């Protein structure tokens, strides 16, 4: 039964949902479909036929607003959302749907451009994760020449996130520690649960994620450069799938070599996970919660990972093989390939991280009564 009108504001068009904010937008749309008239405001794109019912009001590009944004003193990353006429799109959505009971803003980088135009009613900031921590990660990963920039950006982002959090009635993130830093509540993305099936798993090992993202690119490069040669030295016929959107040429070049297959993009992550015996996640950077770990556990994979890859997923970490050096990860991977199917990981995902629970909790967040985590 439709009980409210909800406005969802996203700095990027949600489809295909291969980045954290795009995926989170599609999760919100699924959560609201049962009980809300939803208006989506984002940059333009073609909504797929499989998407939940939504009224789309694309934000028009505006060079003038983009140039004006340069003089606002906002963090540099926020400029990605600057060159659009957000007030016009919000007004068109209001004229179409009527007054909104609630508005959801995805990511703090969108806040400077929309806050003054937000409708009355409940206001929710879904920060997803702490962008301050993400900038700190960039500073650790980058060259000394650029480190000063990311450290300065981290300080700017910290001030902007603190200011944004005070302006909203509800703040939410996927990780409990980062939610607490922002004064909000934690709601995991979760993962859709489906039958495992009994098809044979064609790859011994697999790694996936958006491969242009610096943390995933670092992990894949480390895997291919150090960890995979150590595994192949012990198991010369082992096979590895590297998969995800936007694979750069230097990763694509490994396709067909040394048992490696590179697939980019990937249409069906759940099917991909079901083709892999051991998910191998040598992740050294990252914030929030790792969707790929949830996907691997749901897909029945054993998991070999760094502690960073398993961040905020302690129930799953207890049943994964954890290591933090190339040689230790290679040894753990060889051990894991001989283990029984990862039934414990799958059971935890079913009981703790089911997507339906996420949808229910996000929908509950919008009700005016005090939210209980």
Secondary structure, DSSP 8 states (H G I E B T S, - for coil): ---EEEEEEESS---S--SHHHHHHHHHHHHHTTTEEEEEESS-----TTS---EE----B-HHHHHHHTTS---GGGGGGTSB-HHHHHHHHHHHH-S-SEEEEESGGGHHHHGGG--SSEEEEEEES-HHHHHHHHHHHS-HHHHHHHHHHHHHHHHHHHHHHHT-SEEEESSHHHHHHTT-EE----B-----------EEEEEES-TTSHHHHHHHHHIIIIIHHHHHHH-TT--EEEE-TT--HHHHTTTTSTTEEEE-S-S-HHHHHTTEEEEEE------S--HHHHHHHHTT-EEEE-TTTTTT-HHHHTTSEE--SHHHHHHHHHHHTTS---HHHHHHHHHHSBHHHHHHHHHHHTSSS----
